[in-house]
């Protein structure tokens, strides 16, 4: 942990202790006051409570009745006995219409027990493979949150069902199995569907929705979508998709996972829902919807529900909440509501329970409100109040004349007694909160003054950084800050020393250059004077004088260029103009241009890099970097050796310049990229320079978002440049001095 973080924690801890110590008293008083207020309000609200818990629980159980098989009749009779045991006042809460539904359910269960009628779910596809619930210990419907869902195990039966599914699940055709289910937090291997243990299946396994196949000459191949702990007890929209060579698992909210697979084995076992007909692996899951398509659906099609039940691509379509009873007339005979009117408060929501008569009849229920400014009602019968007033909500059966209307009265003012207590409660809470926040404000002001004191002392010490400071001038709480200030002063001194050292190196270099200028100039003047004054001079001697004068002129040009380099470094900035270039061409051109100079020194250069390496950079600046590195390698290589340039491309581009020469000491290697720093302090004419080449190269590489470094192992000297493969080409960038 940094010293600054420790200081912050010390100050924060001290201020927090002061704050909470002061706030605790106010908070305790406010809590005691609040408890008293809510105790008083609880007594008042208990006077307004008109719904008996026992009667309300019975009403809710009746509302969610689904007659699934004969096993239900005992439970239904218990409900009827519970109703008879209620007081007359409590029986009024259940309502006559709910009681009539209970009697209808008992009659329906008796008929199912005598096998006069049966429960079934319609296959809405063109195949018509309806599912019948005849064996109560295997397949059944259960009510969840007012909606029916499938539990247990069942084979998909019906004329031609075996041929249809044997043909579809044969490893040669694409298909999709879509399901809406709740794992019910069951154990692993909750089976959603299966065509046998050696064919294909969709299940919950290892906290995942897992879709797998059995390949012809291999083991299981599967794709899965992971489930969180919470998802193991919620309703999930999932699917398994087989596309030739691929299996995919889809989970809404998590997308689709796809794995490579081959052709899977066909199976003679029937298509099982909720279990595996071959291994009899069972499930605790509840299923609301189950659908099979004769094509592989993608994520967008699954989310959008692209295909309807009448589509040619739909092979099986079960909505288990849309059940019916065989052997009885399920045409709509009417509609009923369990309340005659409703009184609600503004902003309140309440479910309106409306059913067809009989309750197991078919037909969608539609809802509407004649005054949306007072109350609105959703498609599933939830009333939401908007403002004060009256409205009438209506419920009707789609395609019929059956209609029921329920008057709604919305008030925003409670009764006089409740209003009085609510006003008292609000005043007490308001005063308590006001006192509490005033106390917090006072504490905060005291802490603010203390914090300002610390900041003022800290500001005074910062203002004299670099000057005369007294040790221990800050409070003990700010010891860590004082140590940080001391570190800053030390860094300032180091940077100042470094700057003075660089400036001295530059001045020394200028003095050396000025001194070196005299030698070629004096020689040049001398030989030109001889050429002017000597009338009788041989051709060989004339040519020798000219060569010497030319060599001194070239040396003079090099020295002047070094002076210009220093001036440019102090006056300019590096500006990058990025563009996409072929780095391979640039490096090949560079090696070609250096060929004569390398040959003159008895050296060779080998370039190893892939073809057509593209990079986004400033070509001129980057060429200058590589020029400096190659020139540096040439100047410091043993004669008759080879310079290697190695370029590799992966997530980044790595360029290595490798040569063999005199070993560079570690202390010099660490400073080699400093401004005006030269390995050759004697300034030999063969390797002399301004000491700026590598410093400028480092700056250009870093502006490109890369790095440059140097290593030496024995006689092997290695300079490495690393550049990012991609970088923006739309903007110019500036660095420091050039």
Buried (B, 14 or more C-beta within 10 A) or exposed (E): EEBEEBBEEBBEEBBEEBBEEBBEEBBEBBEEBBEEBEEBBEEBBEEEEEEBEBBEEBBEBBBBBBBBBBEBBEEBEEBBEBBEEBEEEBBEBBBEBBBBBBEBBBBBBBBBBEEEBBBBBBBBBEBEBBBBBBEBEBBBBBBBEBBBBBBBBBBBEBEEBBEBBBEBBBBEEBBBBBBBBBBBBBEEBBBBBBBBBBBBBBBBBEBBBBBBBBBEEEEBBBBBBBBEEEBBEEBBBBBBBBBEEBBBBBBBEBEBBEBEBBBBBBBEBBBBBBBBBBBEBBBBBBBBBBBBBBBBBBBEBBBEEEBEBEBEBBBBBBBBBBBBBBEBEBEBEBBBBBEEEBEBEBEBEBEBBBBBBBBBBBBEBEBBBEBEEBBBBEEEBEBBBBBBBEBBBBBBBEEBEBEBBBEBBBBEEBEEEBEEBBEBBEEBBEEBBEBBEEBBEEBBEEBEEBEEEBEEBBEEBEEEEEEEBEEEEBEEBBBBBBBBBEEEBEEEEEEEEEEEBBEEBBEEBBEBBEEBBEEBBEBBEBBBEBBEEEEEEEEEEEEEBEEBBEBBEEBBEBBEEBBEBBEEBEEEEBEBEBEEBBBBEBBBEBBEEBEEEBEEBEBBBEBEBEEEBBBBBBBEBBBBBBBBBBBBBBBBBEEEBEBBBBBEBEEBBBBBBBBBBEEBEEEBBEEBBBBBBBBEEEBEEEBBBBBBBBBBBBBBBEBBBBEBBBEBEEEEBBBBBBBBEEBEEEEEBEBEBB
